[in-house]
Structure formats: structure tokens, C-alpha cells
Amino acid sequence: MAGMGVMPAPLTIGLTGGIGSGKSTVGQMLVELGAHLVDTDAIARTLTLPGGAAIPEIERHFGPELIDAQGAMHRDRMRDLAFTDPLAMKRLEGILHPLIGAQADAHARLALPGQPVVFDVPLLAESGRRWKERVDRVLVIDASPETQIARVMVRNGWPREAVEKVLARQADRATRLALADHVIVNDGQTLPELRAEVEKLWRLWNNLTDGR
């Protein structure tokens, strides 16, 4: 219709952070503020459940011993294999990443018209520029390694050594922070303090006038 402007594309945010950083907590806060959340970790889990789209390729590449009795990926065995064989993780990512990307796009299309979309991507930094180039803004939730370790030990009941192994496999803080358009340091804040910072950023990013 003449004179009517084109509605700008909704804001897309890539949300990431190391294990135990509080990324998922921030993701839920963003949902409460009106975002549509696409959880790529949940998508990955669904792909590796019984009947999941990744199961045939996982079995073909890794053998039936990596599939449990229910037909899901054997997560413990895969985790042990990844710790001892770095190439195994790369092979698994090669199977999962294209499927996750396609599913993430499908989930994003379920957002309401104009609704900002948050892609929760734990391994955003590890994927290089791939996710950085798909979103308008990257939000990194940062915490010290000691804070991360303490949180995961309490939350998951893991021994310290197990958490340290996961941290060693993730991107280092400098790599993650280098991709950030904004960083929220979640290291000792109370939940109300964290929520206030998230709300402030939400208001800022959703009133941008630069067309992004």
C-alpha cells in the first residue's frame, strides 16, 4: 500500500556463555521480557533421542555401541570418547551442526510477527563466525572459572575434575568475549541485580534505530 513502510526484521540475538555462567537463567529472563527463545542445546538433545534425525549417522560413523538400548545416543560413552579422541567430537559436530541449524531456523519461524528471537547457543564461540553472522547481536554471559566450577558441581553433582575437563574443551574466555556485542558479568550478582542488567540491555537493544 502506498506510503506504508516495510516493517523491519525483528532483532535476533545470539546468547552464549561457558558452562555454569548463568546463560540459561538469562535466556529465561529474556523470554519473560518478550523474546522467542530457540534453545539449540535442546534441539541437539532431541536429535539424539530415540528416532532422532541424527541417530542413523551417529550409528554409521561411531558404531552400534554408541547407541543405547532405547535407540538414543549413549551420552556417557560419547562424552568419554570425546575426552579421549578430539576428532570424535569434530565428527559428531559435523553430523549435528547442519541439523541443528535447520531446526533452529524452523523454531525461529514460530516467533510472533516482530518478536525478537534469542538463539541460545552454548558453543557459539566454538563455531567461529557461523553463528556470529546469523544474528544481529551477540550477548555473552561471563563468569570466572572458579564460579563456573562451583556452580556446576552443585547443580550437576559432578566432581571438580569433570567440570574442569568440560571447561578445557570449551572456548577460552578471550575468544568468547571477542565475539560479544555486549557482556553481562554474572559473578556474584544477586538474581534481582542480574535481572535489572538484562532488562536494561533489552530496552536498549529493542529501541535501536540503526536498522539492525
For each residue, the residues with C-beta under 8 A, 3 or more apart:
1: 4
2:
3:
4: 1
5:
6:
7: 113 114
8: 211
9: 12
10: 111 113 114 115 116 117
11: 116 117 136 137 205 206 208 212
12: 9 108 116 117 118 119 134 135 136 137
13: 30 35 116 117 118 119 135 136 137 138 139 205
14: 119 121 124 131 132 134 135 137 138 139
15: 23 26 27 30 118 119 120 121 124 139 141
16: 23 120 121 122 123 124 125 131 138 139 140 141 176 179
17: 21 22 23 26 122 140 141 142 143 176 186
18: 21 142 143 148 167 170 171 173 176
19: 122 148 152 163 166 167 170
20: 143 147 148 149 150 151 152 155 163
21: 17 18 141 142 143 148 186
22: 17 25 26 141 143 151 186 194
23: 15 16 17 26 27 120 122 141
24: 27 28 120
25: 22 28 29 186 191 194
26: 15 17 22 23 29 30 139 141 184 186 194 198
27: 15 23 24 30 31 37 39 118 120
28: 24 25 31 32 37
29: 25 26 32 33 194 195 198 199
30: 13 15 26 27 33 35 37 118 198 202
31: 27 28 34 35 36 37 118
32: 28 29
33: 29 30 198 199 202
34: 31 115 116 202
35: 13 30 31 115 116 117 118 202
36: 31 108 110 111 112 115 116 117 118
37: 27 28 30 31 118 120
38: 43 104 107 108 117 118 119 120
39: 27 42 43 120
40: 43 44 100 104 119 120 121 122
41: 44 45 120 122
42: 39 45 46
43: 38 39 40 46 47 100 103 104 107
44: 40 41 47 48 96 100
45: 41 42 48 49
46: 42 43 49 52 103
47: 43 44 52 53 54 55 96 99 100 103
48: 44 45 52 54 55 58 72 73 75 96
49: 45 46 52 72
50: 55 70 71 72
51: 55 71
52: 46 47 48 49 55 72 73
53: 47 99
54: 47 48 57 58 73 95 96 99
55: 47 48 50 51 52 58 59 67 71 72 73
56: 59 60
57: 54 60 61 95
58: 48 54 55 61 62 66 67 73 92 95
59: 55 56 62 63 64 66 67
60: 56 57
61: 57 58 91 92 95
62: 58 59 65 66 78 81 88 91 92
63: 59 66
64: 59 67
65: 62 74 77
66: 58 59 62 63 73 74 77 78 81
67: 55 58 59 64 71 72 73 74
68: 71 72 73 74
69:
70: 50
71: 50 51 55 67 68
72: 48 49 50 52 55 67 68 75
73: 48 52 54 55 58 66 67 68 78
74: 65 66 67 68 77 78
75: 48 72 78 79
76: 79 80
77: 65 66 74 80 81
78: 62 66 73 74 75 81 82 88 92
79: 75 76 82 83
80: 76 77 83 84
81: 62 66 77 78 84 85 88
82: 78 79 85 86 88 89 92 169
83: 79 80 165 169
84: 80 81 88
85: 81 82 88 89
86: 82 89 90
87: 90 91
88: 62 78 81 82 84 85 91 92
89: 82 85 86 92 93 169
90: 86 87 93 94
91: 61 62 87 88 94 95
92: 58 61 62 78 82 88 89 95 96
93: 89 90 96 97
94: 90 91 97
95: 54 57 58 61 91 92 98 99
96: 44 47 48 54 92 93 99 100
97: 93 94 100 101 127 130
98: 95 101 102
99: 47 53 54 95 96 102 103
100: 40 43 44 47 96 97 103 104
101: 97 98 104 105
102: 98 99 105 106
103: 43 46 47 99 100 106 107
104: 38 40 43 100 101 107 108 119
105: 101 102 108 109
106: 102 103 109 110
107: 38 43 103 104 110
108: 12 36 38 104 105 111 117 119
109: 105 106
110: 36 106 107
111: 10 36 108 115 116 117
112: 36 115
113: 7 10
114: 7 10
115: 10 34 35 36 111 112
116: 10 11 12 13 34 35 36 111 205 206
117: 10 11 12 13 35 36 38 108 111
118: 12 13 15 27 30 31 35 36 37 38
119: 12 13 14 15 38 40 104 108 131 134 135
120: 15 16 23 24 27 37 38 39 40 41
121: 14 15 16 40 124 127 131
122: 16 17 19 23 40 41
123: 16 126 127 170 171
124: 14 15 16 121 127 131 132 138 176 179
125: 16 170 171 175 176 179
126: 123 170 171
127: 97 121 123 124 130 131
128: 132
129: 132 133
130: 97 127 133 134
131: 14 16 119 121 124 127 134 135 138
132: 14 124 128 129 135 138 179
133: 129 130
134: 12 14 119 130 131
135: 12 13 14 119 131 132 138
136: 11 12 13 212
137: 11 12 13 14 181 182 205 212
138: 13 14 16 124 131 132 135 179 180 181 182
139: 13 14 15 16 26 180 181 182 183 184 201
140: 16 17 176 177 179 180 182 183 184
141: 15 16 17 21 22 23 26 183 184 186
142: 17 18 21 173 176 177 183 184 185 186 187
143: 17 18 20 21 22 147 148 151 185 186 187
144: 147 148 187
145: 148 149 167
146: 149 150
147: 20 143 144 150 151 187 188
148: 18 19 20 21 143 144 145 151 152 163 167
149: 20 145 146 152 153 160 163 164 167
150: 20 146 147 153 154
151: 20 22 143 147 148 154 155
152: 19 20 148 149 155 156 158 163 166
153: 149 150 156 157 158 159 160 163
154: 150 151 157
155: 20 151 152
156: 152 153 163
157: 153 154
158: 152 153 162 163
159: 153 162 163
160: 149 153 163 164
161: 164 165
162: 158 159 165 166
163: 19 20 148 149 152 153 156 158 159 160 166 167
164: 149 160 161 167 168
165: 83 161 162 168 169
166: 19 152 162 163 169 170
167: 18 19 145 148 149 163 164 170
168: 164 165
169: 82 83 89 165 166
170: 18 19 123 125 126 166 167
171: 18 123 125 126 175 176
172: 175 176
173: 18 142 176 177
174: 177 178
175: 125 171 172 178 179
176: 16 17 18 124 125 140 142 171 172 173 179 180
177: 140 142 173 174 180 183
178: 174 175
179: 16 124 125 132 138 140 175 176
180: 138 139 140 176 177 183
181: 137 138 139
182: 137 138 139 140 201 205
183: 139 140 141 142 177 180
184: 26 139 140 141 142 194 197 198 201
185: 142 143 189
186: 17 21 22 25 26 141 142 143 189 194
187: 142 143 144 147
188: 147
189: 185 186 193 194 197
190: 193 194
191: 25 194 195
192: 195 196
193: 189 190 196 197
194: 22 25 26 29 184 186 189 190 191 197 198
195: 29 191 192 198 199
196: 192 193 199 200
197: 184 189 193 194 200 201
198: 26 29 30 33 184 194 195 201 202
199: 29 33 195 196 202 203
200: 196 197 203 204
201: 139 182 184 197 198 204 205
202: 30 33 34 35 198 199 205 206
203: 199 200 206 207
204: 200 201 207 208
205: 11 13 116 137 182 201 202 208
206: 11 116 202 203
207: 203 204
208: 11 204 205 212
209:
210:
211: 8
212: 11 136 137 208
